[in-house]
Amino acid sequence: MNAGLEVPGAQIFFDAAHWIAWSSPYLAALVLVAGGVWIWVAWQRAQRVQAALADRVTVEVVPTSTFDPGEGEIGRWAHHLGRVHQSADGVPARGSAARIRYSVERGKMHCYLEGPATAAAVLAMPGFAEVEVRAYRARKDIQPVTFTIPAQGKGEK
């Protein structure tokens, strides 16, 4: 065997192995710190979700007797519900979802829309022309949400 025979790329392999062996304590510390940061971020996120789920707003959607929405109106309302997540600023997706809940009380069907408190203004906006939105002010007290028409000046129709 020839002692002067060199394998191509062997020096690079040995240099990489030497660098890994030399830096392994630092790499291990980096992995531990990164794991700790990941756990802390996940814990903070879970706390924000838990706080958002504990503080939710419910509005009741009451249609009129002539309520008959068209396809375009339903699409606009679906887009409106999609904005609930966007308006819940800083709340992770798990805590900012809107929920539509139907219930029957004394033979009448009720439709409730529930979402995070930070999105209360979006939830209280009427999505359809012939629908009244009643927001919960207290647990059992439902107050209607009304929008006033601005006063018109002279000569305006």
Accessible surface in RSA format (square Angstrom, percent):
REM  Atomic radii and reference values for relative SASA: ProtOr
REM  Chains: A
REM  Algorithm: Lee & Richards
REM  Probe-radius: 1.40
REM  Slices: 20
REM RES _ NUM      All-atoms   Total-Side   Main-Chain    Non-polar    All polar
REM                ABS   REL    ABS   REL    ABS   REL    ABS   REL    ABS   REL
RES MET A   1   241.69 125.2 157.44 104.2  84.25 200.6 138.73 118.0 102.96 136.4
RES ASN A   2   114.23  78.8  91.87  88.8  22.36  53.9  30.70  73.9  83.53  80.7
RES ALA A   3   110.85 101.9  68.96 106.4  41.89  95.3  81.52 114.8  29.33  77.7
RES GLY A   4    61.26  75.5   0.00   N/A  61.26  75.5  38.71 106.2  22.55  50.5
RES LEU A   5   141.52  78.8 117.10  83.8  24.43  61.4 120.15  84.4  21.37  57.5
RES GLU A   6   150.74  86.5 129.27  97.8  21.47  51.1  45.62  88.2 105.12  85.8
RES VAL A   7   105.84  69.6  94.88  85.9  10.96  26.4  95.99  83.4   9.85  26.7
RES PRO A   8   129.48  94.4  99.99  91.1  29.49 107.2 111.99  92.5  17.49 108.7
RES GLY A   9    47.47  58.5   0.00   N/A  47.47  58.5  27.05  74.2  20.42  45.7
RES ALA A  10    27.42  25.2  21.52  33.2   5.90  13.4  27.05  38.1   0.37   1.0
RES GLN A  11   120.52  67.4 117.26  85.7   3.25   7.7  56.53 120.3  63.99  48.5
RES ILE A  12   131.41  74.8 130.19  97.0   1.21   2.9 130.97  94.3   0.43   1.2
RES PHE A  13   134.92  67.5 129.81  80.4   5.11  13.3 134.45  81.5   0.47   1.3
RES PHE A  14   121.72  60.9 116.98  72.5   4.74  12.3 117.83  71.4   3.89  11.1
RES ASP A  15    77.55  54.3  72.01  71.7   5.54  13.1  27.65  65.1  49.90  49.8
RES ALA A  16    48.81  44.9  41.17  63.5   7.64  17.4  48.19  67.9   0.62   1.6
RES ALA A  17    46.62  42.9  36.71  56.7   9.90  22.5  42.03  59.2   4.58  12.1
RES HIS A  18   131.00  71.6 124.76  86.7   6.24  16.0  85.10  87.7  45.90  53.4
RES TRP A  19   138.99  55.8 137.55  66.6   1.45   3.4 119.07  63.5  19.92  32.3
RES ILE A  20    95.64  54.4  95.64  71.2   0.00   0.0  95.64  68.9   0.00   0.0
RES ALA A  21    71.68  65.9  50.36  77.7  21.32  48.5  58.03  81.7  13.66  36.2
RES TRP A  22   158.98  63.8 142.91  69.2  16.06  37.7 122.95  65.6  36.03  58.5
RES SER A  23     6.42   5.4   6.42   8.6   0.00   0.0   6.42  13.7   0.00   0.0
RES SER A  24    52.22  44.1  48.35  64.5   3.86   8.9  31.60  67.3  20.62  28.9
RES PRO A  25    85.98  62.7  71.63  65.3  14.35  52.2  80.24  66.2   5.74  35.7
RES TYR A  26   144.43  67.4 138.74  78.9   5.69  14.8  94.27  70.8  50.16  61.8
RES LEU A  27    72.11  40.2  71.61  51.2   0.50   1.3  71.89  50.5   0.22   0.6
RES ALA A  28    55.07  50.6  46.57  71.9   8.50  19.3  53.76  75.7   1.31   3.5
RES ALA A  29    51.65  47.5  47.72  73.6   3.93   8.9  51.09  71.9   0.56   1.5
RES LEU A  30   113.11  63.0 109.06  78.0   4.05  10.2 112.57  79.1   0.55   1.5
RES VAL A  31   104.05  68.5  99.87  90.4   4.18  10.1 101.47  88.2   2.58   7.0
RES LEU A  32   136.45  76.0 125.54  89.8  10.91  27.4 127.58  89.6   8.87  23.9
RES VAL A  33    96.42  63.4  88.85  80.4   7.57  18.2  95.58  83.1   0.83   2.3
RES ALA A  34    57.07  52.5  45.77  70.6  11.30  25.7  52.18  73.5   4.90  13.0
RES GLY A  35    30.58  37.7   0.00   N/A  30.58  37.7  29.83  81.9   0.75   1.7
RES GLY A  36    38.58  47.6   0.00   N/A  38.58  47.6  32.00  87.8   6.58  14.7
RES VAL A  37    83.86  55.2  81.11  73.4   2.75   6.6  82.98  72.1   0.87   2.4
RES TRP A  38   176.00  70.6 172.26  83.4   3.75   8.8 147.21  78.5  28.80  46.7
RES ILE A  39   110.76  63.0 109.16  81.3   1.59   3.8 109.99  79.2   0.77   2.1
RES TRP A  40   150.75  60.5 146.89  71.1   3.86   9.1 133.53  71.2  17.23  27.9
RES VAL A  41    76.83  50.6  75.84  68.7   1.00   2.4  76.31  66.3   0.52   1.4
RES ALA A  42    41.27  37.9  33.66  51.9   7.61  17.3  36.37  51.2   4.90  13.0
RES TRP A  43   139.04  55.8 133.86  64.8   5.18  12.2 118.91  63.4  20.13  32.7
RES GLN A  44    57.05  31.9  57.01  41.7   0.04   0.1   8.82  18.8  48.23  36.6
RES ARG A  45   108.50  45.6 108.50  55.3   0.00   0.0  29.85  40.8  78.65  47.7
RES ALA A  46    56.08  51.6  46.37  71.6   9.71  22.1  52.49  73.9   3.59   9.5
RES GLN A  47    74.51  41.7  70.07  51.2   4.45  10.6  18.28  38.9  56.23  42.7
RES ARG A  48   112.94  47.4 106.95  54.5   5.99  14.3  55.26  75.5  57.68  35.0
RES VAL A  49    16.54  10.9  16.54  15.0   0.00   0.0  16.54  14.4   0.00   0.0
RES GLN A  50   116.69  65.3 112.67  82.3   4.03   9.6  39.68  84.5  77.02  58.4
RES ALA A  51    63.23  58.1  50.92  78.6  12.32  28.0  59.24  83.4   3.99  10.6
RES ALA A  52    10.96  10.1   2.27   3.5   8.69  19.8  10.52  14.8   0.44   1.2
RES LEU A  53    91.42  50.9  75.11  53.7  16.31  41.0  75.30  52.9  16.12  43.4
RES ALA A  54    90.38  83.1  47.60  73.5  42.78  97.3  58.73  82.7  31.65  83.8
RES ASP A  55    87.47  61.3  84.08  83.7   3.38   8.0  25.25  59.4  62.22  62.1
RES ARG A  56    56.91  23.9  27.76  14.2  29.15  69.4  17.71  24.2  39.19  23.8
RES VAL A  57    32.30  21.3  29.20  26.4   3.10   7.5  32.30  28.1   0.00   0.0
RES THR A  58    20.07  14.3  18.15  18.4   1.93   4.6   4.18   5.6  15.89  24.0
RES VAL A  59     0.61   0.4   0.61   0.6   0.00   0.0   0.61   0.5   0.00   0.0
RES GLU A  60     7.27   4.2   7.27   5.5   0.00   0.0   0.15   0.3   7.12   5.8
RES VAL A  61    18.21  12.0  15.84  14.3   2.36   5.7  15.84  13.8   2.36   6.4
RES VAL A  62    39.17  25.8  37.49  33.9   1.69   4.1  38.19  33.2   0.98   2.7
RES PRO A  63    69.19  50.4  54.24  49.4  14.95  54.4  54.37  44.9  14.82  92.1
RES THR A  64    69.69  49.6  54.78  55.5  14.90  35.5  62.82  84.4   6.86  10.4
RES SER A  65   122.14 103.2  73.96  98.7  48.17 111.0  59.24 126.2  62.90  88.1
RES THR A  66    99.51  70.8  82.16  83.3  17.35  41.4  78.17 105.0  21.34  32.3
RES PHE A  67    64.86  32.5  42.33  26.2  22.53  58.6  42.33  25.7  22.53  64.5
RES ASP A  68   127.66  89.4 101.80 101.3  25.86  61.1  27.28  64.2 100.38 100.1
RES PRO A  69    37.52  27.3  21.67  19.8  15.85  57.6  22.72  18.8  14.80  92.0
RES GLY A  70    39.82  49.1   0.00   N/A  39.82  49.1  35.87  98.4   3.95   8.8
RES GLU A  71   164.21  94.3 146.30 110.7  17.92  42.7  59.00 114.1 105.22  85.9
RES GLY A  72    45.06  55.6   0.00   N/A  45.06  55.6  35.63  97.8   9.42  21.1
RES GLU A  73    34.28  19.7  32.25  24.4   2.03   4.8   7.91  15.3  26.37  21.5
RES ILE A  74    88.99  50.6  88.85  66.2   0.14   0.3  88.85  64.0   0.14   0.4
RES GLY A  75    40.19  49.6   0.00   N/A  40.19  49.6  33.28  91.3   6.90  15.5
RES ARG A  76   157.37  66.1 148.77  75.8   8.60  20.5  75.10 102.6  82.26  49.9
RES TRP A  77    39.18  15.7  38.67  18.7   0.51   1.2  34.22  18.2   4.96   8.1
RES ALA A  78    59.80  55.0  48.44  74.7  11.37  25.9  50.94  71.7   8.86  23.5
RES HIS A  79   122.75  67.1 114.20  79.4   8.55  21.9  79.83  82.3  42.92  49.9
RES HIS A  80     9.69   5.3   9.43   6.6   0.26   0.7   5.87   6.1   3.81   4.4
RES LEU A  81    31.17  17.4  25.23  18.0   5.94  14.9  25.51  17.9   5.66  15.2
RES GLY A  82    43.87  54.1   0.00   N/A  43.87  54.1  36.53 100.2   7.34  16.4
RES ARG A  83    84.70  35.6  84.52  43.1   0.18   0.4  32.44  44.3  52.26  31.7
RES VAL A  84     0.68   0.4   0.68   0.6   0.00   0.0   0.68   0.6   0.00   0.0
RES HIS A  85    88.58  48.4  83.81  58.3   4.77  12.2  51.50  53.1  37.08  43.1
RES GLN A  86   139.07  77.8 111.47  81.5  27.60  65.7  41.76  88.9  97.31  73.8
RES SER A  87    38.52  32.6  18.86  25.2  19.66  45.3  29.06  61.9   9.46  13.2
RES ALA A  88     2.86   2.6   0.00   0.0   2.86   6.5   0.00   0.0   2.86   7.6
RES ASP A  89   128.42  90.0 110.94 110.4  17.47  41.3  33.10  77.9  95.32  95.1
RES GLY A  90    53.73  66.3   0.00   N/A  53.73  66.3  42.67 117.1  11.06  24.8
RES VAL A  91    25.47  16.8  16.12  14.6   9.36  22.5  16.48  14.3   8.99  24.4
RES PRO A  92    10.11   7.4   0.00   0.0  10.11  36.7   9.74   8.0   0.37   2.3
RES ALA A  93    59.85  55.0  50.59  78.1   9.26  21.1  50.70  71.4   9.14  24.2
RES ARG A  94   188.96  79.3 166.88  85.1  22.08  52.6  53.75  73.5 135.21  81.9
RES GLY A  95     0.00   0.0   0.00   N/A   0.00   0.0   0.00   0.0   0.00   0.0
RES SER A  96     0.00   0.0   0.00   0.0   0.00   0.0   0.00   0.0   0.00   0.0
RES ALA A  97    53.59  49.3  47.55  73.4   6.04  13.7  53.56  75.4   0.03   0.1
RES ALA A  98    38.89  35.8   9.15  14.1  29.74  67.7   9.19  12.9  29.71  78.7
RES ARG A  99   120.55  50.6 116.88  59.6   3.66   8.7  51.07  69.8  69.48  42.1
RES ILE A 100    67.73  38.5  42.50  31.7  25.23  60.8  42.50  30.6  25.23  68.5
RES ARG A 101    86.73  36.4  83.45  42.5   3.28   7.8  41.49  56.7  45.24  27.4
RES TYR A 102   129.39  60.4 103.47  58.9  25.92  67.4  68.93  51.8  60.46  74.5
RES SER A 103    33.02  27.9  25.34  33.8   7.68  17.7  32.72  69.7   0.30   0.4
RES VAL A 104   105.53  69.4  76.53  69.3  29.00  69.9  76.53  66.5  29.00  78.7
RES GLU A 105    83.77  48.1  76.67  58.0   7.09  16.9  32.00  61.9  51.77  42.3
RES ARG A 106   237.77  99.8 192.18  98.0  45.60 108.6  88.04 120.3 149.74  90.8
RES GLY A 107    73.73  90.9   0.00   N/A  73.73  90.9  34.40  94.4  39.34  88.1
RES LYS A 108   145.11  70.8 140.67  86.3   4.44  10.6  87.77  79.0  57.34  61.1
RES MET A 109   133.76  69.3 102.45  67.8  31.31  74.5  70.27  59.7  63.49  84.1
RES HIS A 110    40.40  22.1  37.83  26.3   2.57   6.6  32.61  33.6   7.79   9.1
RES CYS A 111    20.57  15.6  18.48  20.6   2.09   4.9  11.86  30.0   8.72   9.4
RES TYR A 112    10.82   5.1  10.82   6.2   0.00   0.0   4.06   3.0   6.76   8.3
RES LEU A 113     4.19   2.3   4.19   3.0   0.00   0.0   4.19   2.9   0.00   0.0
RES GLU A 114    22.23  12.8  22.23  16.8   0.00   0.0   1.96   3.8  20.27  16.5
RES GLY A 115     0.00   0.0   0.00   N/A   0.00   0.0   0.00   0.0   0.00   0.0
RES PRO A 116     1.71   1.2   1.71   1.6   0.00   0.0   1.71   1.4   0.00   0.0
RES ALA A 117    33.10  30.4  20.32  31.4  12.79  29.1  20.60  29.0  12.50  33.1
RES THR A 118    88.52  63.0  58.26  59.1  30.26  72.1  66.85  89.8  21.66  32.7
RES ALA A 119     0.83   0.8   0.00   0.0   0.83   1.9   0.83   1.2   0.00   0.0
RES ALA A 120    34.24  31.5  32.65  50.4   1.59   3.6  32.77  46.2   1.47   3.9
RES ALA A 121    78.38  72.1  64.88 100.1  13.50  30.7  73.06 102.9   5.32  14.1
RES VAL A 122    23.05  15.2  23.05  20.9   0.00   0.0  23.05  20.0   0.00   0.0
RES LEU A 123     1.33   0.7   0.05   0.0   1.27   3.2   0.06   0.0   1.26   3.4
RES ALA A 124    18.46  17.0  18.37  28.4   0.09   0.2  18.46  26.0   0.00   0.0
RES MET A 125    82.49  42.7  79.63  52.7   2.86   6.8  61.67  52.4  20.82  27.6
RES PRO A 126    59.16  43.1  40.95  37.3  18.21  66.2  40.95  33.8  18.21 113.2
RES GLY A 127    21.19  26.1   0.00   N/A  21.19  26.1   4.81  13.2  16.38  36.7
RES PHE A 128    22.53  11.3  15.14   9.4   7.39  19.2  18.54  11.2   3.98  11.4
RES ALA A 129    94.69  87.1  52.30  80.7  42.39  96.4  64.58  90.9  30.11  79.8
RES GLU A 130    70.64  40.6  65.95  49.9   4.69  11.2  28.31  54.8  42.34  34.6
RES VAL A 131    15.11   9.9   2.27   2.1  12.84  30.9   3.41   3.0  11.70  31.7
RES GLU A 132    67.14  38.5  60.65  45.9   6.48  15.4  31.15  60.2  35.99  29.4
RES VAL A 133     6.91   4.5   4.60   4.2   2.31   5.6   4.60   4.0   2.31   6.3
RES ARG A 134    80.10  33.6  80.00  40.8   0.10   0.2   4.20   5.7  75.90  46.0
RES ALA A 135     6.46   5.9   6.46  10.0   0.00   0.0   6.46   9.1   0.00   0.0
RES TYR A 136    63.79  29.8  47.95  27.3  15.85  41.2  28.64  21.5  35.15  43.3
RES ARG A 137   162.60  68.3 124.97  63.7  37.63  89.6  46.23  63.2 116.37  70.5
RES ALA A 138    57.48  52.8  44.98  69.4  12.50  28.4  57.08  80.4   0.39   1.0
RES ARG A 139   217.42  91.3 196.01  99.9  21.41  51.0  77.06 105.3 140.36  85.1
RES LYS A 140   193.63  94.5 165.80 101.7  27.82  66.2 111.24 100.1  82.38  87.8
RES ASP A 141    64.35  45.1  59.98  59.7   4.37  10.3  22.82  53.7  41.53  41.4
RES ILE A 142    53.66  30.5  32.62  24.3  21.04  50.7  32.62  23.5  21.04  57.1
RES GLN A 143    72.21  40.4  72.21  52.8   0.00   0.0  18.16  38.7  54.04  41.0
RES PRO A 144    66.37  48.4  52.56  47.9  13.80  50.2  52.56  43.4  13.80  85.8
RES VAL A 145    29.31  19.3  17.46  15.8  11.86  28.6  19.94  17.3   9.38  25.4
RES THR A 146   109.51  77.9  84.11  85.3  25.40  60.5  60.62  81.4  48.89  73.9
RES PHE A 147   127.52  63.8  98.72  61.1  28.80  74.9 101.87  61.8  25.65  73.4
RES THR A 148   126.82  90.2 100.77 102.2  26.05  62.1  75.86 101.9  50.96  77.0
RES ILE A 149   151.23  86.1 127.26  94.8  23.97  57.8 128.50  92.5  22.73  61.7
RES PRO A 150   108.10  78.8  93.97  85.7  14.13  51.4 105.15  86.8   2.95  18.3
RES ALA A 151   107.27  98.6  66.39 102.5  40.89  93.0  76.55 107.8  30.72  81.4
RES GLN A 152   111.60  62.4  79.24  57.9  32.36  77.1  26.51  56.4  85.09  64.5
RES GLY A 153    43.27  53.4   0.00   N/A  43.27  53.4  33.75  92.6   9.52  21.3
RES LYS A 154   212.03 103.4 176.53 108.3  35.50  84.5 127.45 114.7  84.58  90.1
RES GLY A 155    83.98 103.6   0.00   N/A  83.98 103.6  44.83 123.0  39.15  87.7
RES GLU A 156   115.23  66.2  93.25  70.5  21.99  52.3  36.25  70.1  78.99  64.5
RES LYS A 157   225.02 109.8 169.90 104.2  55.13 131.3 134.72 121.3  90.30  96.2
END  Absolute sums over single chains surface
CHAIN  1 A    12295.4       9913.0       2382.4       7905.7       4389.7
END  Absolute sums over all chains
TOTAL         12295.4       9913.0       2382.4       7905.7       4389.7
